[in-house]
Amino acid sequence: MSSQLSRLKGNVSKVVIGKGKVLDLMLVGLIARGHILIEDVPGVGKTLMARVIAASCSMGFRRLQCTPDLMPTDVTGFFTYDKKDGAFTFRPGPLMTNILLVDEINRAVPRTQSSLLEAMEERQATVDGQTFPLPSPFMVMATQNPIEMEGTFPLPEAQLDRFLLKVDMGYPTAGEEEEIILTHGKNTALSGIESVVSGEDILSWQDEAAEVFVHPSLTTYMIGLTRASREHSAVELGASPRGSLALFKTSKALAFISGRSYVIPDDVKYLAPYVLAHRLMLRREERYRGNTGRAVVTEILSQVPVPVEDGWE
């Protein structure tokens, strides 16, 4: 497994320059059977990252550009009447793929946003009373622009809670930006990218990651972090039990891609801001003061005691 995973990361890194940590988080989301929300400005490589991962894994990839007039059937698909056969035929939407990039998700109206809820949670889509299973593996990568607010519809808490991780790409360093120019100034972005693993490999990794050992004291630590988020004075609504479960699954996935069969406290501490921050609803006065979910999680991490054991295996 380690050689295949290294080949996958190396393949992606040839095109997506300087985003090793972001790539690890993407793989954590994929291996933990979760979905990822990316909040960042345009042009930092969000779409490219999704496309290269899909191409490297021999998986289907579709992009959905969200606009206010986008309808739920534009996402899930719809039935059309075939006059020749005298029957209704289902035309699948972009949802029926392995990796779905939902670009600028907060530009879609709430009704269309909610059409993704069933797919993200149950891996299926219901159209006109008929249920269709989604391909496996399946992951939604959604983006939103943190700057432009006009014409946007903020994601409701129920939708945010469906995302396993919330990450940002960030700007490259000067050296990385020079490498980007030299790399992509000559060739198209996906030139030279080949498939190095299959969808079956991903499914196998998902099963192996699920067997990673988590010491009971670490499970208690994860629950302690989420419960502390509910009791924090700056928080109106803390992380739900889904947050604890997300921390549990992602910690296993991170240990797996790190080559370990067990989780360590540093796995939990590293992932907590990406897993919990977007699940917190801060009090209005705290938001006006500029406080953020990420800052609250950082404070919680400094307050909740870290378990100490002789060994975590």
Secondary structure, 3 states (H helix, E strand, C coil): CHHHHHHHHHHHHCCCCCCHHHHHHHHHHHHCCCCEEEECCCCCCHHHHHHHHHHHCCCCEEEEECCCCCCHHHHHEEEEEECCCCEEEEEECCCCCCEEEEECHHHCCHHHHHCCHHHHHHCEEEECCEEEECCCCCEEEEEECCCCCCCCCCCCHHHHCCCCEEECCCCCCHHHHHHHHHHHCCCCCCCCCCCCCCHHHHHHHHHHHHCCECCHHHHHHHHHHHHHHHHCCCEEECCCHHHHHHHHHHHHHHHHHCCCCECCHHHHHHHHHHHHHHHCEECHHHHHCCCCHHHHHHHHHHHCCCCCCCCCC
